[in-house]
Amino acid sequence: MKPWAGGGPKVVVTGATGAVGRHVARRLGALGCARSLVRDAQKAARLGLSDGVVTGDYQDRARLDEVLAGADAVFVVTADPLRPQHDENILAAARAQGVRRAVKLSWTAVADPDADDLIARWNRDSEALLRDSGLDWTVLRMRSPMSNTLSWAPSIRAESVVRSLGGDAATSCVDPRDVAEAAVRALTEPCHGSRTYALTGPQALTPREQTRLLSDVLRRPLHFEELTAHQALARWRERLPAPLAQALLDVAERRAAPAAEQGGGDLQALLGRETTTYRQWAVDHAANFA
């Protein structure tokens, strides 16, 4: 394990190859004060992460102790509702190594009393673990990331088609880069303890509207095809365990209900600037769809 470098707060970034974590790792890595915990070093290299990258698994408590030794803060990103012990292990290692601050990436649906699917329950339980951890904590509840629409790229490139469930369900999707900027602030500034922030984008958009915006940005016609619930579930089950695939379907069906979209959010005030629109995100990522 390389010694810590840089003069700022020493931060361990878990989920460092994820949609948000990669941007947090880059921002903090540029300051020389981050360790980026990944399972796949080759993927990290493809994403341009190099300095400070360490490998490990959330199941390996001894390795977590090694990685967190000497850290001031940890960015907690977990992704498997079927393994809630991941959050437990990260927080236990943080306490054991004297880490003072933990910032948790969560989900805005936690605040919705009608959200009772596996993913919402897991996020609620994970937030409770954080608040009871004894660490100086901050929760970042994120709306769906704009980068989710990168899953449309293969069919757009091959067929000029977007296939999705819930074509008329609006959500205030958010740019992961904005969420990462908020996370860095929470990890390095002293004024965010015991705070929960809702991080949403500037405009509620449906998948059909996102498709039209992508069509405009790419300057080519795109066709939207609505998936049935059965088709969407079958697609998710090709790559996910059955309980998680069912949870994603539950989420999608709840979002499609009238008035499911919740307004408001803290991101603009937290960043002190306008948040990124989906159109701008699409412009910046057009090469992925071309």
Residue pairs with C-beta under 8 A, 6 or more apart in sequence:
1 54
1 66
1 67
1 69
2 52
4 10
4 33
4 35
4 70
4 71
5 32
5 33
6 31
6 32
6 33
7 32
7 33
8 28
8 31
8 32
8 33
8 188
9 33
9 72
9 73
9 101
9 187
9 188
10 33
10 34
10 35
10 70
10 71
10 72
10 73
11 28
11 33
11 34
11 35
11 71
11 72
11 73
11 74
11 75
11 187
11 188
12 34
12 35
12 37
12 67
12 68
12 71
12 73
12 74
12 75
12 99
13 21
13 24
13 25
13 28
13 34
13 35
13 36
13 37
13 74
13 75
13 77
14 21
14 37
14 58
14 74
14 75
14 76
14 77
14 78
14 90
15 21
15 37
15 75
15 77
15 78
15 79
15 105
16 22
16 24
16 25
16 36
16 37
16 38
16 44
16 49
16 53
17 38
17 40
17 43
17 44
17 47
17 49
18 77
18 79
19 145
19 147
19 176
20 77
20 105
20 142
20 145
20 176
20 179
20 180
20 183
21 36
21 75
21 77
21 180
22 47
22 49
22 180
23 176
23 177
23 179
23 180
23 181
24 34
24 75
24 180
24 183
24 184
24 187
25 34
25 36
25 49
25 52
26 48
26 49
27 180
27 181
27 184
28 34
28 184
28 187
28 188
29 36
29 49
29 51
29 52
32 51
32 52
34 52
35 52
35 53
35 54
35 67
35 71
36 44
36 49
36 52
36 53
36 54
37 54
37 55
37 56
37 67
38 44
38 49
38 53
38 54
38 55
38 56
39 55
39 56
39 57
40 55
41 53
41 55
44 50
44 53
45 53
54 67
56 63
56 64
56 66
56 67
57 63
58 64
58 78
58 83
58 85
58 86
58 89
58 90
59 83
59 85
59 86
59 89
61 89
61 92
61 93
64 89
64 90
64 93
65 93
65 96
65 97
67 93
68 74
68 93
68 94
68 96
68 97
68 99
69 97
70 97
71 94
71 97
71 99
72 99
72 100
72 101
73 99
73 100
73 101
73 102
73 103
73 187
73 188
74 90
74 94
74 99
74 101
74 102
74 103
75 103
75 105
75 183
75 187
76 87
76 90
76 91
76 102
76 103
76 104
76 105
76 130
77 105
78 86
78 87
78 90
78 126
80 86
81 118
81 119
81 121
81 122
81 243
81 244
81 247
82 241
82 243
82 244
84 122
84 125
84 126
87 104
87 126
87 129
87 130
88 129
91 102
91 129
91 130
91 133
91 135
94 102
94 133
94 135
95 133
95 134
95 135
99 135
100 135
100 136
101 135
101 136
101 137
101 138
101 187
101 193
102 130
102 133
102 135
102 136
102 137
102 138
103 137
103 138
103 139
103 140
103 183
103 186
103 187
103 192
104 126
104 127
104 130
104 137
104 138
104 139
104 140
105 140
105 142
105 179
105 183
106 123
106 126
106 127
106 139
106 140
106 141
106 142
107 119
107 120
107 123
107 141
107 142
108 141
108 142
108 143
108 198
108 199
108 200
108 262
109 115
109 119
109 120
109 123
109 251
109 254
110 120
110 123
110 124
110 127
110 141
111 141
111 198
111 262
112 120
112 254
112 262
114 254
115 251
115 254
117 247
117 250
117 251
117 254
118 243
118 244
118 246
118 247
118 250
119 244
119 247
119 248
119 251
120 251
127 139
127 196
130 137
130 139
131 137
131 139
136 193
136 194
137 193
137 194
138 186
138 192
138 193
138 194
138 195
138 196
138 197
139 195
139 196
139 197
140 179
140 182
140 183
140 186
140 197
140 199
141 196
141 197
141 198
141 199
142 174
142 179
142 199
143 171
143 172
143 173
143 174
143 198
143 199
143 200
143 201
143 265
144 171
144 173
144 174
145 173
145 174
145 175
145 176
145 179
146 173
146 174
146 175
146 176
146 201
146 276
146 278
146 281
147 176
147 281
147 285
148 173
149 173
149 207
149 210
149 214
150 285
150 288
152 162
152 163
152 164
152 211
152 214
152 289
153 288
153 289
155 161
155 162
155 163
156 162
156 214
156 218
156 222
156 289
157 289
157 290
160 220
160 221
160 222
160 223
161 222
161 223
161 224
161 225
162 207
162 210
162 211
162 214
162 222
162 223
162 224
162 225
163 224
163 225
163 226
163 227
164 207
164 224
164 225
164 226
164 227
164 232
165 226
165 227
165 228
165 229
165 231
165 232
165 249
165 252
166 206
166 207
166 252
166 253
166 255
166 256
167 206
167 207
167 208
167 224
167 226
168 206
168 208
168 256
169 206
169 207
169 252
169 255
169 256
169 260
169 261
170 204
170 205
170 206
170 209
170 261
171 204
171 205
171 255
171 261
172 200
172 201
172 202
172 203
172 204
172 205
172 261
172 263
172 265
173 201
173 205
173 210
173 278
174 199
174 200
174 201
174 267
174 275
175 201
175 275
175 276
175 280
175 281
177 276
178 199
178 201
178 267
178 271
178 275
178 276
179 199
179 267
181 271
182 197
182 199
182 267
182 270
182 271
185 192
185 270
185 271
186 192
186 195
186 197
197 266
197 267
197 270
198 264
198 265
198 266
198 267
199 265
199 266
199 267
199 270
200 264
200 265
200 267
201 267
201 275
201 276
201 277
201 278
202 268
202 274
202 275
202 276
202 277
203 277
203 278
204 261
204 263
205 213
205 278
207 224
208 224
210 278
211 222
211 224
212 222
213 278
213 279
213 282
214 222
214 282
214 289
215 221
215 222
216 279
217 279
217 282
217 283
217 286
218 286
218 289
218 290
227 235
229 249
229 252
229 253
232 248
232 249
232 252
233 245
233 246
233 249
236 244
236 245
236 248
236 249
237 245
240 248
254 260
255 261
267 275
268 274
268 275
282 289
